[in-house]
């Protein structure tokens, strides 16, 4: 398969492993890149620059291209993150969810390809005006943070018609069928997170991976509930899609009250490390229902490569 994405980064499969904070570290990014796609390191709002440098050095040692994902809203608080990324000089950097305009030129001047995630056609037009190299059409089905305004398929169609910049599709793409569909529509590839969440190389516990495999496609919900509990400072316009649990059901719709409840916030803060899956946030998209077992990242990428066969068969039928 040859697309703008594969040609730009020397890939064999037009897939980018989405940068998922607390899940996609150097091990997962390295494995995805080694398999012929492009792995990314997910940087959280409070991530230390030392961690970025350490993780990036590990992936860079493989000799394969990789990327790093940043949260635009957090950069004014931790500008050292950009310095660490520039020092690492990955092939791709995504900067999303907030005002990223002042960051684009610094990254591009350093020879780094810059992407951003867009949840509406207006977002995509603004991204093109800002000079990004790659736009990710992120639909409401996607896991983690972003907008819940438009589903992936109508969003992808609208963005492809609105901009000349290369576009990746994100949200609900978890198998070769999904990849084939967005390639046929004109995307340069897919931006994939949930399909990699249960991989052996993902930096989450065995218990969390089991919960993901057990979750059906209807088992996620979009809200700002977990953000109110974390107090990290996510802008309200970017909620998150995560696996529903007892904590969510208790607090959804009461986010203002939750933000002022120190006991509930302390309970939430301890839950990740304790594998308290009834309390912690486990971000995943609607593609979670397609996870059937814990696998290697190489197996997931190999499955996505089957999109080429599906496209050929579709062409023959037509």
Secondary structure, 3 states (H helix, E strand, C coil): CCCHHHHHHCCCCCEEECCCCCCCCHHHHHHHHHCCCEEEEECCCCCCHHHHHHHHHHHHCCCCCEEEEEEHHHHCCCCHHHHHHHHHCCCEEEEECCCCHHHHHHHHHCCCEEEEEECCHHHHHHHHHHCCCEEEEECCCCCEEECCCCCHHHHHHHHHHHCCCEEEEECCCCCHHHHHHHHHHCCCEEEECHHHCCECCCCCCHHHHHHHHHCCCCCEEEECHHHHHHCCCCCCCCEEEEECCHHHHHHCCCHHHHHCCHHHHHHHHHHCCCCCCCCCCCECCHHHHHCCCCECHHHHHHHHHCHHHHHHHHHHHC
